[in-house]
Amino acid sequence: MVYTSAILLSLIGYFVIGHLAGRRVKHLDDYLVAGRNAPTFLILGTLVASYLSTSAFLGETGFAYQGYPFVMLIFAAISTSGCLLGALAFGRYLRRSGALTVPEFFGKRFSSKRVQRIAGLTTVLGLGAYLLGVMQGAGIMFQELTGLPYWVGLVLVWLTYTGFILYSGSPGVMLTDTIMFVIFSVAALGGSLYIIQDLGGWHGVVEGLLTQSDKPGIALWHGVLQGDDATFATPGEALTWGLTLGLVWAAVLAASPWQSSRYLMARNEHVVMRSAMLTAVSLAVFYALMMMTGAAINLYDPTLNGERAMVWAALNVLPTWLGVVILTGVFAAGLSSCSTFLSIIGFSISNDIMPANSSEAAAMRTSRFAVLGAGLIALILALFQPPAVMAVVWFAATLFASSWGPVALMSIWSRRITAAGAGWGLTVGFIGNLILSLMVQAEWIALPTYLHPVLLSTLMALVAIAVASSMTRVSQAESDYRAFLHRDDEHEPAGWAAGSRGVAVFTMLAGVGVGAFLWRQYADTLAELAGRFGIAESAVTGAYALALGCGGMLVIAGAVGYRVVRSRHAAARQASTANA
């Protein structure tokens, strides 16, 4: 009864907050991009909330429970670099464009409504699948916590987020995302620390995982390599998977519509860079804690369904009040992702695919109808499609890595890409990934770990871009727009550059802290127990390399951010002096 009440109250609370945010919506710019006036904390909140959904709390933590916590940390160390890559190489230029959606940016950059429509269609199809996955995750959570039927949870979740999106648009999504970010951050931190301390701290957890025999190797950096349920056969295969999927998700974080579109709401480009660095820190801390917690749940019960392991721990291990917080937090993560994805789908249908409206009022009305229609379709599919949270979410996300990734980065940094190249790159990358993934799923073909469908489809997209661009010419409008994007003459309010440099320094210090924490709590503990459990020296060396890698990525991100902020500030001052 306590969990049911908490979930229902949270649904009511998010609905009310979303509607209160809607009072500020007066114009289309307010509805679609929150008036382009969001501060760093709100952009940070919506970035993290958009990325961490029920897939992270249920699917990825479940993968750690199944035997691969440190492979997931390898994945996280690489993937979180995409936060800064996206901000510096794409996001700040996207903010500079003044577009209402990311597909509209592509349309402006290539002076092509066709490219805008193709980007819009891939947004609707890809995010539709992603929305389906996170809705199912929220439905599973509701069923587990309340005992009510799965379909009841789906309908209530749908009514909540669709209701406030229809009225408030982006301001409602951004505000509720940030509140949800705070709740599930507290939940992840509190739940992880309680479980790890309950099992004797990191030393006790590592020793316990080495002692148990159900999943041998779970405490080593490569995870479980033995048994019928083992995902990987060798340490090299585990490392290849972590690096490959890490790079894929770095591209997702850099260019996917649900991440990059958040930058369109930022107050200025410093907010873009600050929020990206802080997002990388938040994700690094989250994965360092949650993956170890997922593995530690095996010491209570090693026979659980992986995707329900965290829910089981909250119901059976944590104190009731903390269980309520963490499960409300997990539920909030799913709800925030649902609201983000549906809003982007609806906005893209109305702004990028359908014919232009004659007035601002008509455009807002069309957007709301699009949100409602897309939401109804997603609800119907979620009711009849069997749940497979992590599989659906990961499949949908990789579609954007292969289609949007190359085009997004080349739209900023390539002088040779043309509208035809962009259109074919988006199409071939999306459809190629879709076909290859379905063929692998149907077991028509088998690909080695290092030839993931997303890598092959990305290569196909790059070839399509090169061929189509070589057969066409860059127009003057395309060339002029790219030159406009690279002008560094935006007015900077006093103190913004110093504040951004401070965030960069904090990111580097956080990297040192994360690396030192993993070095001391995991690698040193494993080295101390190596002789007793017969652990190979290579496994201990891998643990130290893992600690260095996880911390080092944040140090590098902060250092790059610091340098870019300093260079940009110098360029802006020089331009200001020249204009004076």
Buried (B, 14 or more C-beta within 10 A) or exposed (E): EEBEEBBEEBBEBBBEBBBBBBEBBEEBBBBBBBBBBBEBBBBBBBBBBBBBBBBBBBBBBBBBBBBBBBBBBBBBBBBBBBBBBBBBBBBBBBBBBEBBBBBBBBBBBBBBBEBBBBBBBBBBBBBBBBBBBBBBBBBBBBBBBBEEEBBEBBBBBBBBBBBBBBBBBBBBBBBBBBBBBBBBBBBBBBBBBBBBEBBBBBBBBBBBBBEBEEBBBBBBBBBBBEEEEBBBEEBEBBBBBBBBBBBBBBBBBBBBBBBBBBBBBBBBBBBBBBBBBBBBBBBBBBBBBBBBBBBBBBBBBBEBEBBBBBBBBBBEBBEEEBBBBBBBBBBBBBBBBBBBBBBBBBBBBBBBBBEEBEEEEEBBEBBBBBBBEBBEBBBEBBBEBEBBBBBBBBBBBBBBBBBBBBBBBBBBEBEEBBBBBBBBBBBBBBBBBBEBBEBBEEEEEEBEBEBBBBBBBBBBBBEBBBBBBEEEEBBEBBEEBBEEBEEBEBEBEEEBBEBBBEBBBBBBBBBBBBBEBBBEBBBBBBBEBBEEBEBEEEBBEBBBBBBBBBBBBBBBBBBBBBEBBBEBBEBBEEBEEEEE
